Amino acid sequence: MTDKPIALEDRGADGGRLFSPSAGRNREVVRDVLLRFAPREGEVLEVGAGTGEHAVTFAAALPGVRWRPGDPDPQSRASIAAWAAHEGLANVAPPHAIDVSAADWEGCEAGALAGIVSLNMIHISPFESARGLLAGAGRYLAPGGVLFLYGPFSRGGVHTAPSNEAFDESLKSRDARWGVRDLEGDIVPLARDAGLELADVVEMPANNLSVVFRKG
Ligand SMILES: C[S@@+](CC[C@H](N)C(=O)[O-])C[C@H]1O[C@@H](n2cnc3c(N)ncnc32)[C@H](O)[C@@H]1O
């Protein structure tokens, strides 16, 4: 984790609920792709869940799943809890505080999760977070379980758009440990080491990708 600001945009607020402009724009389009790959039952852990807007959007679309959103940041956890209360969804668990770079993810049992979801986290965090996320997916996903990532990635060492290259530079100028990750160079090798196979890559608006891994 880092002591830098955790969000790059100004967030609105209504009571405890925070509003992320980017989550407001992308939550439905990401949900529609997620629905193609997500399990329909069992427990799905969302890490680095931020405001909680994605959590309630996804949980509402997957009523048979127990959605467990969380974030190491206390203000984000308060917002997640406020969003869950506001939406009145029975299948959203209280927010956890898991830092994916930790050796143990509190409250998770080895081989038990049906899915893990992480949006816009691994590039706004040191590389240890990517390493921890993939290793944790290998430990905590059940066989056939899905790891769903969303955000900007370069491919084979090449940025997919000038705007992503500029974004990468701006991230690195804020914190040299941050940066757009390379799917083939950085992430797939970590996934392979963790026993995960790349199942799909879906191009998303604004030069983002949805990336789906499956545990063997
Ligand atoms: C840019 S925000 C994205 C929030 C939300 N997923 C979204 O797309 O709107 C990144 C989030 O990742 C969290 N985060 C950073 N490093 C983390 C780590 N090592 N483990 C878990 N969460 C982390 C931050 O606290 C922050 O809330």
The ligand as an SDF file (V2000), in Angstrom:
LIG
                    3D

 27 29  0  0  0  0  0  0  0  0999 V2000
   -7.9260    3.9930   -8.3210 C   0  0  0  0  0  0  0  0  0  0  0  0
   -8.7490    3.2300   -7.0060 S   0  0  0  0  0  0  0  0  0  0  0  0
   -9.9300    2.2110   -7.9100 C   0  0  0  0  0  0  0  0  0  0  0  0
  -11.1900    1.9980   -7.1340 C   0  0  0  0  0  0  0  0  0  0  0  0
  -12.2650    1.1870   -7.8750 C   0  0  0  0  0  0  0  0  0  0  0  0
  -11.8610   -0.1950   -8.0520 N   0  0  0  0  0  0  0  0  0  0  0  0
  -12.6060    1.8300   -9.1990 C   0  0  0  0  0  0  0  0  0  0  0  0
  -12.2690    1.2680  -10.2560 O   0  0  0  0  0  0  0  0  0  0  0  0
  -13.2390    2.8890   -9.1750 O   0  0  0  0  0  0  0  0  0  0  0  0
   -7.5900    2.0010   -6.4500 C   0  0  0  0  0  0  0  0  0  0  0  0
   -8.0150    1.3540   -5.1360 C   0  0  0  0  0  0  0  0  0  0  0  0
   -7.1270    0.2760   -4.8650 O   0  0  0  0  0  0  0  0  0  0  0  0
   -6.8520    0.2730   -3.4760 C   0  0  0  0  0  0  0  0  0  0  0  0
   -5.5590   -0.4070   -3.3080 N   0  0  0  0  0  0  0  0  0  0  0  0
   -4.3230    0.0830   -3.5580 C   0  0  0  0  0  0  0  0  0  0  0  0
   -3.3890   -0.8200   -3.2560 N   0  0  0  0  0  0  0  0  0  0  0  0
   -4.0510   -1.9240   -2.7930 C   0  0  0  0  0  0  0  0  0  0  0  0
   -3.6420   -3.1970   -2.2990 C   0  0  0  0  0  0  0  0  0  0  0  0
   -2.3450   -3.5040   -2.1880 N   0  0  0  0  0  0  0  0  0  0  0  0
   -4.5880   -4.0810   -1.9240 N   0  0  0  0  0  0  0  0  0  0  0  0
   -5.8970   -3.7710   -2.0260 C   0  0  0  0  0  0  0  0  0  0  0  0
   -6.3510   -2.5800   -2.4680 N   0  0  0  0  0  0  0  0  0  0  0  0
   -5.4370   -1.6660   -2.8410 C   0  0  0  0  0  0  0  0  0  0  0  0
   -6.8570    1.7370   -3.0740 C   0  0  0  0  0  0  0  0  0  0  0  0
   -7.1010    1.9170   -1.6880 O   0  0  0  0  0  0  0  0  0  0  0  0
   -7.9440    2.3120   -3.9510 C   0  0  0  0  0  0  0  0  0  0  0  0
   -9.2010    2.3560   -3.3170 O   0  0  0  0  0  0  0  0  0  0  0  0
  1  2  1  0
  2  3  1  0
  2 10  1  0
  3  4  1  0
  4  5  1  0
  5  6  1  0
  5  7  1  0
  7  8  2  0
  7  9  1  0
 10 11  1  0
 11 12  1  0
 11 26  1  0
 12 13  1  0
 13 14  1  0
 13 24  1  0
 14 15  1  0
 14 23  1  0
 15 16  2  0
 16 17  1  0
 17 18  1  0
 17 23  2  0
 18 19  1  0
 18 20  2  0
 20 21  1  0
 21 22  2  0
 22 23  1  0
 24 25  1  0
 24 26  1  0
 26 27  1  0
M  CHG  2   2   1   9  -1
M  END
$$$$
